[in-house]
Amino acid sequence: MKYYSTNRQAREATLQEAVVRGLAPDRGLYMPERIAAIPRAFFNNIGEMTLQDIAYVVANTLFGDDIDASTLKKIVNETLNFDIPLRKVENNRYVLELFHGPTLAFKDVGARFMARLLGHFNSKVNPGQEVHVLVATSGDTGSAVANGFLGVEGVRVHVLYPKGKVSPIQECQFTTLGRNITALEVSGTFDDCQALVKGAFMDKELNERLKLTSANSINIARFLPQMFYYFYGVAQAAKMGLDPHKVVFAVPSGNFGNLTSALIGKRMGMPVKRFIAANNRNDIFYQYLRSGVYSPKASIPTIANAMDVGDPSNFARILDLYDGSRDRIAQDISGVTYSDDQIGETIRTVYDRTGYLLDPHGATGYRALEEELAPGEVGIALETAHPAKFKTTVEEIIGKEVAVPAKLAAFIGGTKHTVKLSPTLACFKKYLMGL
Ligand SMILES: *Cc1c(COP(=O)(O)O)cnc(C)c1O
């Protein structure tokens, strides 16, 4: 299977090239040239299948041309060694909990899958040569990527984060791991970190010396596996006796990797009625749906900070998938945008009413179900992070202490190791050249 660039100025790439490069040479995003349909029969008994079995069928449809069956099965099974439960919260409103992975963030699945795929390709092509993954983080991505890649042979990860600007738990999640993970503590902002990573990718000398790649949701191997969530959500709905054709997924969205994977899943035949893209105050997509004009802006800080994105990178993929037609996009996706006050109110009222505690990201999706579901529809909000990851915020909202799950607490108290870096490309380059 070949992958083309959304800018159409680069030649088509193999899966391996697309995974190793991340971004296409013309700065476009890779898309699969063909979206194969999964046979209908698969959906007839999907309710009886396990998460791993469903994910393997989906992964095989996506990647089966390019990876042998036993390797792919191993990658799927290692990636998904935890559950993704669908819970009924009230009436026709359900929550799909994506946060049972090792860092309690939904990015775990994409990061783990990508790590294993990259490790596989690299060992085939460059035995002995390491690939270096550079990732700038304001918190969540760094922890998911660092843990996803931990111990994967032939791949080294360098996490750049702004000193003093990530939460203590998040910092522990990528500074205490050691092995093939190095944390770089940058005396600057998140934007500085991102500029350093960009600068390194553009630097000719560095790229001649080291094999560099990125691990954000522009990478095909990180964003596509997120569609497993939706297939498994549909399967659990079917098992509960619900009609998958009435399912509406509400997706808390930032860079739109998660939602885009679902749109491709729908093209593959996944039964689902429609989607709601839930935004915080960063409402670029919502405004696009209303006006047909895409106008990126600087991001605004909110309490759902993993969604503070002013120029969603996967928008180019959505446009490509719908041939640039706003009307066709709007047939599948509607949009909502909520303020911090509305997010807080949703966390509080849902907790008071039902005892279910949402995190600020999931709350945007849940509120969308409260406001937007039509009679007869079944709403599934994706819960993208455990509320304890945003402990202080959530405690202020509900006025009660939030217990930290053992898995998260286990990160606290390790020994922090970082390399200190001033925010100049010269310093970062010196570090990389010395590897
Ligand atoms: C990354 C993230 C999102 C946004 O996901 P996208 O795929 O970028 O739209 C939402 N919630 C949480 C908790 C996240 O970490």
Ligand as a Chemical Component Dictionary entry (heavy atoms), coordinates in Angstrom:
data_LIG
# 
_chem_comp.id                   LIG 
_chem_comp.type                 NON-POLYMER 
_chem_comp.pdbx_formal_charge   0 
_chem_comp.three_letter_code    LIG 
# 
loop_
_chem_comp_atom.comp_id 
_chem_comp_atom.atom_id 
_chem_comp_atom.alt_atom_id 
_chem_comp_atom.type_symbol 
_chem_comp_atom.charge 
_chem_comp_atom.model_Cartn_x 
_chem_comp_atom.model_Cartn_y 
_chem_comp_atom.model_Cartn_z 
_chem_comp_atom.pdbx_ordinal 
LIG C1 C1 C 0 -4.165 14.919 22.747 1  
LIG C2 C2 C 0 -5.391 14.989 23.570 2  
LIG C3 C3 C 0 -6.635 15.360 23.019 3  
LIG C4 C4 C 0 -6.792 15.809 21.578 4  
LIG O1 O1 O 0 -6.596 14.774 20.660 5  
LIG P1 P1 P 0 -6.355 15.083 19.108 6  
LIG O2 O2 O 0 -6.168 13.780 18.462 7  
LIG O3 O3 O 0 -5.123 15.961 19.043 8  
LIG O4 O4 O 0 -7.558 15.823 18.616 9  
LIG C5 C5 C 0 -7.748 15.339 23.839 10 
LIG N1 N1 N 0 -7.651 14.989 25.134 11 
LIG C6 C6 C 0 -6.481 14.643 25.699 12 
LIG C7 C7 C 0 -6.443 14.293 27.136 13 
LIG C8 C8 C 0 -5.313 14.614 24.943 14 
LIG O5 O5 O 0 -4.162 14.290 25.523 15 
# 
loop_
_chem_comp_bond.comp_id 
_chem_comp_bond.atom_id_1 
_chem_comp_bond.atom_id_2 
_chem_comp_bond.value_order 
_chem_comp_bond.pdbx_ordinal 
LIG C1 C2 SING 1  
LIG C2 C3 SING 2  
LIG C2 C8 DOUB 3  
LIG C3 C4 SING 4  
LIG C3 C5 DOUB 5  
LIG C4 O1 SING 6  
LIG O1 P1 SING 7  
LIG P1 O2 DOUB 8  
LIG P1 O3 SING 9  
LIG P1 O4 SING 10 
LIG C5 N1 SING 11 
LIG N1 C6 DOUB 12 
LIG C6 C7 SING 13 
LIG C6 C8 SING 14 
LIG C8 O5 SING 15 
# 
